[in-house]
Every structure is written in structure tokens, then in C-alpha cells.
Amino acid sequence: MQTAFTAAQLADPETAASHAEIRKCVHCGFCTATCPTYVLLADERDSPRGRIELIKAMLEAGGPPAKETVTHVDRCLSCLACVTACPSGVDYAQLIDHGRAHIEAHYRRPWLERVLRAVIPGVLARPRRLRLALALGRLARPLEPVLEVLRLHRLAAMLRLVPKPAPSVRPRPSYPAEGASRGRVALLQGCVEPAMAPSIREAAIRLITRAGFEVVLAEGEGCCGALSEHLGRAEEARGFAAANVRAWTRAGPFDAIVTTAAGCGTTLKAYGHRLAGDADAAQAAALARDVLQFIGEVGLPPVTRPGALSVAYHAPCSLQHGQRIKAGPAALLARAGFEVREIPEGHLCCGSAGVYNILQPELAGRLRARKAANIARSGAAVVAAGNVGCIAQIAPAVDAPVIHPVELLDWATGGPKPPGLSGSAR
């Protein structure tokens, strides 16, 4: 694709990086079949190649973008299915992140939208505030139909995502390895997951220590920055990344930095790019591992509770497209004795996509319904999803319990039954 950037524009490293990626695109169209918004809307502007054209024109022109451009960029889920499908190797993540940052810097949104976009990272990225917000959300759940009638769809969508209260154990700074120690890892504490599904972290700690590794929860660590990046708040995202790198450097050295949220893992693995020139950030990115990737590398502990429970494995977009981890998690579940079933259209996003289900509730709802129908076709007793956002998105739409794979693996290797499983599951 031809470009018309000036020399002055190309002096900016982000613009130069986007310029290089834009020029790789040959408009072949392979991306359109895998793009959820194009599949739903059949609008070229809501396809990856269409958005690349819009982003190119926006960056070349500089200044405030057209409202139409903002609309179509906002509709992108950042699922990165297009990256998997692209034969030219276009780094679409670079382009959509740059496009969002430009919009955030140059486009003035309606005041209510500005407030919402400020509140989301201000609450979701801070666990204490999020716990309070969830408690208030449970009290307000009966108001969801009223909000829909008042056309306050985004507030209604937020209430739909509020889970039931879950008991949690106060975390310790570190957890020793069981038996002879094989190493030491940092476990990303995260921000949303501990408040919405604390059982995931507890299962991960048990599984990793059972595999022979000490687990450390580094003091001073916080949000990975993914939520801010989805909103185009690039500097805020870099601030979160820098704070985490400092926390891990102080608490290290580590053999790996493990996360139980696939979306966070994709962000961690990009820290070397986000904090270019920072050797510690590059080292952190190299050590970053999704928990399922890590267990696959170091070996699953001996299975003590084999069974034939059928499991539909939902591959989060951030794992299968963002991190290119595809067969490994399903293979681990099979090795643990579960009967793993494929979900039709498994490459398509469920509609969670960070905060997409809050900002674009109509499209997210259509994608959730499509995903739920495909899950039902699998006939599985349980759904396994390795990202808390996917779990929150899918759970209200399916009859089967939706559980993180690490909870199933922990259960199979000696841990307690996951709290989400019904009494009939063995």
C-alpha cells in the first residue's frame, strides 16, 4: 500500500513504525473472513484492511480525525485474528494502537463518553475501587432493564458483567515450591481477575508450586496497562508497564513472569516495544508466560484425579492470535484426563475484548450470542476459558459452567474442585 507521509512525520518513531506496517498490506482480503466485525456488518470500513486505509489517511492528514473514522476504529475488537490470517505479516496491533492513541490525543468525544473512558481505567485497574464498584453493582443489578429502557446501554452492559460474590484468601508475598525447588517465578497479580474471580489465582499458585516453583507476588506491581492501551491512553499504559518492570526488577531474579489472564500476557510480551530502550523491560517481556504456556513448558504435575468430564475449550483471542498459543492448552487439558471438544468458529472473538463489551454492547452481544450457540453445539459439560474477560462475557449466555483451565488442571493434579463446577461433575 502506498503512503504519503512527510519526512517530518516519519521522524516520529511511532509513525515510522506504522508507515512500515501499512506498506506491507497488499489488500489481499484474507483478513476479512476472520474479522468479527466484518463478519457481522459486511462493511469494508469494519474490516482490518479498511481500517488500515482509514488509519493511514488519518495519520497522514494529522490533527482531528473525522467522526466516521473514529466510529470504525472504535468498532475494532483488537482480537488480532487478522494477524493470524495475514500472509504479508502486517503488525495490525501497531496500527490499531497508534490509531487509538492519535484519536485520544486529537478527537474530542461527547462529555458522557469522556467520563466513561476515564472511569473505566480509574476503577478496573485498581482492585480496591473495583471491589467497591462490584459490591455497588450487585445492589444495582435490578436496575438493568430500566437502564436499557432509558437507552443507557453501556451502563446496563456493565451491570450484566458483575459476577456473584466469591470468597478469597488473603494473598501472601510468596509461596514455597513443593518438594525440591526448580526455580522461582513472579505471578502477575492483575487488577480485574482478583476482584471478579479470585479462585483463578489461588489455583495457579497451587499448580505452579506443585510443579516445583516458588511463586512471588511482587510488591508495587499493578495493572499491566492493557485497559489503558485499549482506550488509546498510551502514556498511562506505559506508566503501568514501567511500574511493573521496576517491581519485578526489585523482587527478582525470576525464571518466568507468569500471568493467568491471556490479555495481560499479550501486553506483557510487548513491554520491550512499549518501553523501547529499557533493558529491564525487554527482559521482562522475554520472561513473560501465560500460565498454560508455562505449565506446558515445565510439565504438568502427576494427574491424581483422572476423569472423562467433557470440556469445550474456548481459546481467548489474546492467546491464540496475540500470543500464537493454539494447541498447547487443549493438549494440557487432554493430558489431565478431560475430554476436550472443539468449539465451531473458535477463531472468532466472544465480544469481551478488554472493555469492548462495555463500549460496544450491541456488537459484543451479537458476538456473545454467536459464541454461545457454537458452545452449545459442542455438547460439553464445562467451558474452559483462559481469560477472565472471556469468562465474564460468556458465562451469562451458556448453561454450562465457565471455568479457567488452570482451575481444572489444579483439580486434576490434587487441588480442590473448582467452585464453578456443579455438584454432578466428578
Wavefront OBJ file of the C-alpha trace (Angstrom):
o trace
v 0.000 0.000 0.000
v 1.401 3.414 -0.950
v 1.773 6.160 1.669
v 2.301 9.920 1.629
v 3.909 10.683 4.977
v 6.238 13.675 5.137
v 9.832 13.440 6.313
v 8.855 15.352 9.442
v 6.098 12.854 10.213
v 8.430 9.898 9.679
v 10.842 11.382 12.232
v 8.351 10.231 14.865
v 9.197 6.596 15.802
v 5.538 5.539 16.111
v 4.649 6.994 12.728
v 7.703 5.391 11.159
v 6.699 2.013 12.623
v 3.119 2.403 11.366
v 4.370 3.504 7.945
v 6.390 0.293 7.645
v 3.375 -1.856 8.567
v 0.965 -0.010 6.263
v 3.268 -0.613 3.306
v 3.151 -4.379 3.934
v -0.600 -4.538 3.338
v -1.449 -5.771 -0.176
v -5.258 -5.687 0.235
v -5.496 -9.429 -0.375
v -8.625 -9.748 1.779
v -7.597 -12.840 3.753
v -8.249 -10.849 6.935
v -11.901 -10.148 6.169
v -13.113 -13.721 6.708
v -11.601 -13.813 10.212
v -12.623 -10.300 11.325
v -15.633 -10.460 13.685
v -16.977 -7.011 12.813
v -16.736 -7.629 9.079
v -18.455 -11.000 9.523
v -21.290 -9.247 11.373
v -21.572 -6.000 9.388
v -20.107 -6.766 5.922
v -18.776 -3.208 5.770
v -15.302 -2.797 4.264
v -14.589 0.008 6.736
v -15.145 -2.510 9.538
v -12.538 -4.897 8.164
v -8.812 -4.792 9.001
v -7.766 -3.622 5.538
v -10.486 -0.977 5.590
v -9.351 0.292 8.972
v -5.747 0.363 7.768
v -6.867 2.707 4.974
v -8.699 4.905 7.485
v -5.752 4.963 9.908
v -3.324 5.743 7.077
v -5.421 8.698 5.908
v -5.879 9.924 9.472
v -2.178 9.797 10.320
v -1.142 11.365 7.012
v -3.578 14.257 7.469
v -2.733 14.764 11.147
v -4.973 16.680 13.513
v -8.559 15.804 14.470
v -9.917 12.732 12.657
v -13.352 12.527 11.050
v -16.169 11.185 13.216
v -16.685 8.342 10.719
v -13.059 7.260 11.136
v -13.431 7.219 14.913
v -16.597 5.111 14.636
v -14.921 2.367 12.613
v -11.689 2.352 14.628
v -13.735 2.144 17.837
v -15.537 -0.928 16.484
v -12.293 -2.906 16.253
v -12.000 -5.545 18.975
v -8.181 -5.847 18.747
v -8.746 -9.610 18.603
v -5.838 -9.859 16.124
v -7.439 -12.696 14.166
v -6.361 -10.701 11.125
v -2.721 -11.054 12.174
v -3.084 -14.840 12.192
v -4.655 -14.759 8.724
v -2.343 -12.158 7.124
v 0.128 -13.677 4.600
v 2.112 -10.416 4.478
v 2.931 -10.272 8.183
v 1.272 -6.910 8.880
v 1.558 -5.981 12.570
v -2.019 -4.775 12.899
v -1.603 -4.267 16.667
v 0.900 -1.486 15.968
v -1.577 0.234 13.651
v -4.705 -0.012 15.793
v -2.846 1.035 18.952
v -1.297 4.020 17.148
v -4.647 4.922 15.634
v -6.375 4.872 19.009
v -3.645 6.965 20.611
v -3.980 9.552 17.819
v -7.750 9.674 18.302
v -7.365 10.047 22.063
v -4.968 12.955 21.560
v -6.832 14.797 18.789
v -10.552 13.945 18.928
v -12.991 15.424 21.442
v -15.671 12.898 22.324
v -19.079 13.715 23.852
v -18.750 14.526 27.563
v -20.518 11.382 28.813
v -18.212 9.197 26.734
v -15.170 11.070 28.053
v -16.319 10.439 31.614
v -16.875 6.734 30.951
v -13.466 6.340 29.314
v -11.809 7.998 32.305
v -13.763 5.970 34.867
v -13.018 2.576 33.275
v -9.234 2.538 33.910
v -9.711 4.558 37.089
v -11.815 1.741 38.551
v -10.963 -1.504 36.716
v -7.204 -1.024 37.003
v -7.377 -0.526 40.780
v -8.568 -3.629 42.675
v -9.840 -1.844 45.797
v -12.004 0.506 43.792
v -13.165 -2.379 41.624
v -14.265 -4.441 44.637
v -16.335 -1.486 45.864
v -17.785 -0.961 42.379
v -18.716 -4.653 42.148
v -20.462 -4.514 45.520
v -22.462 -1.480 44.380
v -23.127 -3.179 41.031
v -24.685 -6.204 42.758
v -27.062 -3.894 44.591
v -27.927 -2.147 41.316
v -28.458 -5.302 39.207
v -32.288 -4.990 39.329
v -31.955 -1.655 37.514
v -30.507 -3.238 34.358
v -33.860 -3.392 32.466
v -34.569 0.216 33.444
v -31.220 1.341 32.056
v -31.961 -0.457 28.773
v -35.332 1.323 28.508
v -33.554 4.632 29.142
v -31.110 3.697 26.347
v -28.191 3.711 28.787
v -26.881 0.557 27.133
v -23.297 0.860 28.345
v -24.306 1.128 31.991
v -26.641 -1.835 31.542
v -23.783 -3.803 29.963
v -21.572 -3.061 32.967
v -24.219 -4.425 35.340
v -24.549 -7.623 33.291
v -20.838 -8.304 33.806
v -20.999 -8.125 37.610
v -20.364 -11.646 38.983
v -21.697 -13.205 42.157
v -19.513 -12.576 45.225
v -16.711 -15.103 45.605
v -14.688 -15.905 48.738
v -10.973 -15.280 48.513
v -7.877 -15.952 50.588
v -5.667 -13.020 51.575
v -2.521 -13.469 49.453
v 0.951 -13.836 50.903
v 4.103 -12.262 49.396
v 5.479 -15.659 48.372
v 4.642 -19.364 48.247
v 7.378 -22.032 48.508
v 7.765 -24.799 45.945
v 6.540 -28.263 46.856
v 9.466 -30.681 47.073
v 12.796 -29.778 45.501
v 12.701 -26.268 44.072
v 13.102 -25.995 40.306
v 13.044 -22.207 40.192
v 11.262 -19.008 41.077
v 8.506 -17.165 39.206
v 6.596 -13.914 39.594
v 2.838 -14.254 39.224
v 1.168 -11.150 37.833
v -1.457 -10.251 40.414
v -3.609 -8.400 37.921
v -6.411 -5.976 38.675
v -9.750 -7.308 37.398
v -9.244 -11.026 37.997
v -8.573 -10.956 41.790
v -11.784 -8.985 42.336
v -14.004 -10.940 39.928
v -12.583 -14.486 40.136
v -10.045 -14.890 42.977
v -10.165 -18.684 42.685
v -8.113 -18.473 39.465
v -5.026 -17.027 41.157
v -5.348 -19.445 44.064
v -5.476 -22.404 41.665
v -2.491 -21.084 39.704
v -0.387 -20.761 42.847
v -1.189 -24.325 43.888
v -0.461 -25.705 40.432
v 2.829 -23.825 39.955
v 4.163 -24.678 43.431
v 3.107 -28.297 42.860
v 5.230 -28.196 39.693
v 8.241 -27.271 41.843
v 8.440 -23.469 41.554
v 8.341 -20.781 44.214
v 5.659 -18.166 43.428
v 6.255 -14.495 44.275
v 3.679 -11.691 44.263
v 5.906 -8.673 43.706
v 5.224 -5.620 45.857
v 4.453 -2.471 43.877
v 3.095 -4.309 40.855
v -0.218 -3.199 39.338
v -2.293 -3.241 36.152
v -0.430 -4.466 33.069
v -1.670 -1.446 31.076
v -3.890 -3.304 28.612
v -7.082 -1.482 29.617
v -5.473 1.925 29.100
v -3.995 0.851 25.785
v -7.400 -0.325 24.517
v -8.656 3.195 25.246
v -5.803 4.929 23.417
v -4.216 6.169 26.662
v -0.694 5.245 25.597
v 1.221 7.242 28.212
v -0.901 5.829 31.015
v -0.255 2.312 29.696
v 3.492 2.975 29.603
v 3.339 4.205 33.198
v 1.751 0.956 34.342
v 4.344 -1.034 32.390
v 7.282 0.896 33.869
v 5.979 0.427 37.424
v 5.650 -3.323 36.899
v 9.122 -3.654 35.429
v 10.573 -1.806 38.439
v 8.657 -4.075 40.837
v 9.901 -7.258 39.147
v 13.473 -5.965 38.936
v 13.484 -5.257 42.687
v 11.950 -8.634 43.582
v 13.872 -10.734 41.034
v 15.582 -12.569 39.545
v 12.867 -14.828 38.134
v 12.756 -17.768 35.778
v 9.442 -16.541 34.386
v 6.804 -13.860 34.831
v 3.507 -15.725 34.687
v 0.012 -14.402 34.099
v -3.348 -16.142 34.348
v -5.079 -13.599 32.064
v -4.335 -14.074 28.363
v -4.979 -10.399 27.625
v -2.374 -9.369 30.177
v 0.104 -11.854 28.715
v -0.133 -10.286 25.264
v 0.575 -6.888 26.809
v 3.489 -8.139 28.928
v 5.144 -9.689 25.896
v 5.054 -6.265 24.188
v 6.796 -4.417 27.049
v 10.068 -4.390 25.119
v 8.327 -2.375 22.387
v 6.246 -0.219 24.734
v 9.356 0.755 26.740
v 11.856 0.790 23.885
v 15.464 1.004 25.026
v 14.729 -0.270 28.546
v 16.780 -3.438 29.056
v 14.746 -4.487 32.100
v 11.521 -4.164 30.107
v 12.955 -6.286 27.299
v 13.995 -8.912 29.862
v 10.515 -8.893 31.427
v 8.930 -9.348 28.001
v 11.228 -12.296 27.289
v 10.273 -13.927 30.604
v 6.510 -13.381 30.213
v 4.474 -16.573 30.024
v 0.794 -17.399 30.053
v 0.207 -19.869 32.885
v -0.857 -22.575 30.414
v 2.238 -21.943 28.307
v 4.419 -22.139 31.434
v 2.915 -25.415 32.662
v 3.275 -26.818 29.159
v 6.992 -25.963 29.217
v 7.837 -27.205 32.726
v 5.487 -30.189 32.715
v 2.101 -30.923 34.235
v 2.337 -32.408 37.760
v 1.152 -36.033 38.060
v -2.576 -36.427 37.471
v -4.252 -37.826 40.603
v -7.879 -37.356 39.649
v -8.385 -38.541 36.072
v -11.878 -38.365 34.639
v -13.822 -38.075 31.414
v -15.535 -34.736 32.029
v -16.239 -33.146 28.632
v -14.716 -29.689 28.242
v -15.270 -27.181 25.434
v -12.022 -25.222 25.192
v -12.542 -21.549 24.304
v -9.240 -20.085 23.085
v -9.050 -16.379 24.037
v -8.119 -14.189 21.070
v -5.227 -12.723 23.044
v -3.819 -16.237 23.440
v -4.424 -17.829 20.020
v -3.894 -14.686 17.914
v -1.981 -12.271 20.163
v 0.489 -14.821 21.555
v 0.141 -17.528 18.872
v -0.519 -20.189 21.538
v -3.051 -22.542 19.994
v -2.876 -26.301 20.573
v -0.993 -26.325 23.892
v -3.822 -25.507 26.355
v -6.218 -28.070 24.856
v -3.429 -30.668 24.901
v -2.815 -29.975 28.606
v -6.494 -30.489 29.404
v -6.473 -33.766 27.460
v -3.324 -34.869 29.293
v -5.133 -34.157 32.578
v -7.841 -36.627 31.572
v -10.547 -34.317 30.259
v -12.431 -34.982 27.045
v -11.695 -31.818 25.077
v -14.226 -30.732 22.465
v -13.674 -28.163 19.747
v -15.924 -25.100 19.553
v -17.039 -24.257 15.993
v -15.770 -20.868 14.737
v -13.214 -20.949 17.518
v -11.181 -18.226 15.801
v -13.964 -15.637 16.256
v -13.981 -13.367 19.322
v -16.603 -13.773 22.051
v -17.024 -9.985 22.231
v -15.231 -9.339 25.522
v -12.027 -7.787 24.119
v -10.899 -5.816 27.148
v -13.677 -3.260 27.674
v -15.282 -3.686 24.250
v -18.385 -5.265 25.798
v -18.896 -2.047 27.756
v -18.112 0.419 24.974
v -19.778 -1.526 22.122
v -22.508 -3.543 23.897
v -24.665 -4.187 20.817
v -21.883 -5.754 18.727
v -20.455 -7.532 21.767
v -23.884 -9.001 22.497
v -24.205 -10.346 18.965
v -20.769 -11.951 19.180
v -21.589 -13.463 22.574
v -24.807 -14.973 21.234
v -22.902 -16.447 18.293
v -20.229 -17.874 20.602
v -22.849 -19.301 22.985
v -24.641 -21.057 20.123
v -21.374 -22.621 18.972
v -20.541 -23.727 22.516
v -23.966 -25.361 22.788
v -23.237 -27.326 19.594
v -20.207 -28.892 21.280
v -22.441 -30.521 23.892
v -19.701 -30.193 26.535
v -20.449 -30.198 30.267
v -17.928 -27.435 31.034
v -16.420 -24.495 29.155
v -12.744 -23.690 29.775
v -11.629 -20.117 29.026
v -8.197 -18.749 29.907
v -9.115 -15.079 30.311
v -11.297 -13.513 32.994
v -12.885 -11.155 30.463
v -13.993 -14.078 28.306
v -15.359 -15.857 31.383
v -17.426 -12.821 32.408
v -18.668 -12.356 28.838
v -19.626 -15.958 28.094
v -20.950 -17.180 31.454
v -24.336 -15.388 31.400
v -25.120 -16.771 27.919
v -24.443 -20.509 28.385
v -25.891 -23.255 30.570
v -22.542 -24.908 31.318
v -20.152 -23.522 33.955
v -17.300 -21.429 32.517
v -14.003 -22.089 34.300
v -10.370 -21.142 33.799
v -8.293 -24.113 32.532
v -5.811 -23.637 35.368
v -8.590 -24.461 37.848
v -9.306 -27.724 36.007
v -5.599 -28.604 35.867
v -5.190 -27.827 39.565
v -8.180 -30.056 40.368
v -6.833 -32.906 38.214
v -3.438 -32.793 39.944
v -4.637 -32.742 43.545
v -6.313 -29.391 44.139
v -9.891 -28.731 45.241
v -12.869 -28.898 42.904
v -13.296 -25.547 41.093
v -16.058 -23.527 42.791
v -17.841 -23.051 39.473
v -18.431 -26.758 38.909
v -21.822 -28.223 39.728
v -22.172 -30.979 42.262
v -22.743 -33.518 39.490
v -19.262 -33.033 37.968
v -16.790 -35.672 39.118
l 1 2 3 4 5 6 7 8 9 10 11 12 13 14 15 16 17 18 19 20 21 22 23 24 25 26 27 28 29 30 31 32 33 34 35 36 37 38 39 40 41 42 43 44 45 46 47 48 49 50 51 52 53 54 55 56 57 58 59 60 61 62 63 64 65 66 67 68 69 70 71 72 73 74 75 76 77 78 79 80 81 82 83 84 85 86 87 88 89 90 91 92 93 94 95 96 97 98 99 100 101 102 103 104 105 106 107 108 109 110 111 112 113 114 115 116 117 118 119 120 121 122 123 124 125 126 127 128 129 130 131 132 133 134 135 136 137 138 139 140 141 142 143 144 145 146 147 148 149 150 151 152 153 154 155 156 157 158 159 160 161 162 163 164 165 166 167 168 169 170 171 172 173 174 175 176 177 178 179 180 181 182 183 184 185 186 187 188 189 190 191 192 193 194 195 196 197 198 199 200 201 202 203 204 205 206 207 208 209 210 211 212 213 214 215 216 217 218 219 220 221 222 223 224 225 226 227 228 229 230 231 232 233 234 235 236 237 238 239 240 241 242 243 244 245 246 247 248 249 250 251 252 253 254 255 256 257 258 259 260 261 262 263 264 265 266 267 268 269 270 271 272 273 274 275 276 277 278 279 280 281 282 283 284 285 286 287 288 289 290 291 292 293 294 295 296 297 298 299 300 301 302 303 304 305 306 307 308 309 310 311 312 313 314 315 316 317 318 319 320 321 322 323 324 325 326 327 328 329 330 331 332 333 334 335 336 337 338 339 340 341 342 343 344 345 346 347 348 349 350 351 352 353 354 355 356 357 358 359 360 361 362 363 364 365 366 367 368 369 370 371 372 373 374 375 376 377 378 379 380 381 382 383 384 385 386 387 388 389 390 391 392 393 394 395 396 397 398 399 400 401 402 403 404 405 406 407 408 409 410 411 412 413 414 415 416 417 418 419 420 421 422 423 424 425 426
